[in-house]
Amino acid sequence: MKRFSLVILGIFLSSGWALAQTGDNTGSPPASVPVTDQANAQASTATETANAKLAEIRERAQTTSEKDAKDTEGKLDATKASVDKEAAAKGDGVVAGRLATEFGMTSDALMAEKAQYNTGWGDLMIAHSLAANGTDVTIDQLFGMRTTDHLGWGQIANGMGLKLGNVVSAVKSEGKVATGQSTGDGKVATMHGSGAKGASATHGASATHGSSSTHGASSTHGQSAGGVGAGAGAGSSSVHGHAGK
């Protein structure tokens, strides 16, 4: 009888231990998501956001009036021609050195981009000027819209929400740097936004290239405000571009 009781007790204790183990497994926290999976998810989200933003730029670019697009393109072409002419006369290295100072890059990096996109100095200068005034738009994406979507710079600028008059003035200002008529200071001329979707008055230059001032401050960057467009902010005077010699 005593042995039988011990056997029953053993079975009872074993069953209790098994139940306890089952309870522990049921209550254990789920395994954490691997770091690589989290990184992949974040990268996927970032890609979707970038694609949506580009789609919005393309859609808005298509709404540019034919007159505005043609007028803007003609003025930008004139500046491009002067820059490319300077490069042909003085050499790629000279123009690359001037623009490198302005865009916060090295001459070699700019030369590599010129070769990569098989483009002229004028177009590369415009692309960097737009990128500095855009919201997370890369040089690669800009040239992609040029080659794949066959959009003009004026259309792209309008798609980015920039005032076309500001774009023309800013590019002309950067053209003076490229042709040696003024000295680059690392602050890309500001292109004001044309609406809620456009770049803000303080977003004309990225953190790398310098920023404009607002609210009672004076931003001096060359040309008078009349040639650029809207003021930089409340109570401020805005002079964008580079002063020519």
N, C-alpha and C positions, 0 to 999 in steps of 0.2 A: 504493500500500500504506500509506503514511504517512497519507494522507487517510482511508482506510478505518479505520485504527486510531483516529484522532481521533474519527470518527463513533461508533464502538463505545464509546469512552471517554465521549463526551458522553451517549449513551443510558444507560450504566451510572450515571453521576453523577446524571442526571435521575431515574432510577428510585429511587436511594438517597435523594434528597431527598424524593421523594413518599412513600416509606415512612416516612421520619423524621417528615414532617408528619402522616401517618396515626397513627403511634405517639403523637405529642404530643396529638392530638385524643382518642385513646382513653384516655389517661392523665389528661386534664384533669378537675379536680374538678367535681361536679355543681353546677348553679346553686343558690344559696341560696334558701330559702323567703322570699317577700316578707314584709315586716313586717306588712302588712295581713292576710295569710293567717294569720300567727301570732296576731295580735290576735283575729281572728274565731274561731280554734280555741279560744283561751283563754276568750273570751266564751261560746262554745257549751258548754264544760265547766262554767263557772260557772253557767249557766242550768240545765243538767241536774242539778247538785248541789243548787241551790236548789229545783227542782221535786221532787226526791227527798225533800228535807227536809220540804217542805210536805205531801207525800203521807203521810209518816210521822206528822206532827202531826195531820192529818185522820183517819188511821186510828186513832190512839190516842184522839183526841177522841171518836170514836164508841163507845169502850168505857167512857166515863164512866157510872157508874150513874145511873139516873134520880133517885134520892134525893139523891145528892151534887150533881148538876147543878141540881136544883130548889132545894136549900138554899143553894148558893153564889150562884145567880142572884138569889134573894130578898134576900140580904144585900147584894150588890153594887147591886141596884136601889135599896135604901134610901139608900146613899151617893150614887148618881147623882142621885136625887131632890133631895137636900139641895144638891148642887152646882148643879143646874139652877135650883133655887129661888133660890139666891143670885145667879145670873146675871140672873134675871128681876127681882130686887129692886134689885140694885146696878148692873147693866149688864154686857154682854159684855166691855167693855174692862177692867173691874176684875178679873174672874176670869181673863181672858187674861193680864193683867200678873202675877198671882200664880203662875199655872202656868208662864209663860214663864221666870221665875226658877228654878223647880224643874227644868224640863226642859232648861235651857240653850238656849232659843230666844228669838225675839222675839215680841212680842204679835201683830204683823202676820202672822208665819208661822203661828201657831196659829189666828188668825182665818181665814186662807186655807184651812187644813186643815179647819176646821169647815164652811166653805162647800163645799169640794171633796167631802167625804164626807156632806154634808147630815145632820150628826149633832149631838147635844147635847154640852155641856161634860163631862158625866159620862162618856159613852162615850169621848170623845176622851182624857180623863184616864186612863181604864182602859187604853186602847190604848197610850198612851205608857208607862204603868207596866209593862205586859207586855213591850213592846219593849225597855225598859231592862234587863229581867231575862232576855230571850231570847238565843238564839244566832243572830245575823244574820237576825232576823225583822223585816220592815219594817211600818210603819203601814199601808201600802197592802195588804200581804198579810193583815194581821189583819182589816182591814175587808172584804177580799175573802172571807175565811172566814165573816164575819158575814152578808154579803149574798148571796153565791153558794152557800155550803154551809149557810147557815142555822144556824150553830153559835152557842151561847151563850158568853159570856165564860168561864164555868166550864169548859165543854167544851174551849175553846181552851187555857185555862191547863193543864188536865190533859193535853191533847195535847202541850204544850210540856214536860211533865214537872215541873210546879210543884205544890207542896203547896197544896191549895185553901184550907186554913186560913190559910196565909201570904199567899195572894193577897187574901183578904178583909181581913186586918189591914193589909196594905200599902196597899190601895186606900182603906181607911178613913183611914189616916194622910195620904195624899195629898189626900183629901177635906177634911181639916182645913186644909190649905194653901189649897185652892181657895175655901173659905168664910171664910178669914181667921182661923181659930181658932189657927193657928200660922203661922210664917214659913218660907217655902221657903229651903232652903240649897243647892240644886243637887245634892242626893244623894237619888236616888229610893229609897224604902223597898225593902229586899231581900225577894225571894220565894225561899225555898229550894226546891231540887229534891226530887222525891219518889222519885228513884231514879237509876240510872246515866245515864239519858237526860235527866235534869232539869238545871236550871242549878246550878252549884256555889255553895257558900256565899259565895264572893267575887265572883260574877257578878251580883249584884243590881243594881249600878249600872255603867253603861258608863263608859269613860274620860272621856267628856264630862261625865257627871253625877257623877263621884266613885266611889270604891270603898270597900268595907268591909274591915276588917282581920281577920287570923286569926293563929293561933299565939301565944297569950299576950297578944294585943292586945285592947283593949276598944273595941267599936264602938258609939258612942252616937248614936242617931238618933230618939229620942222614946220610943215605947212600950216596955214591958218585954218581955223575951224570952219570957215566958210567953204573951203574946198573939200571938207570931209563929211559934213552932215550934222547929225544931231549932237548935242553937247554930251559931255561925259557923265554928268550927273548934276544933282541939285546944287546950285550956287557955284558951279565950277566952270572954268574956261578950259577948252580942250583944243590943243594945237597938235595935230598928228603929222606923221611923216618926217622927212629929213629936209633940212634947209639946204637948198642948192647953193653952189658957189656963185 
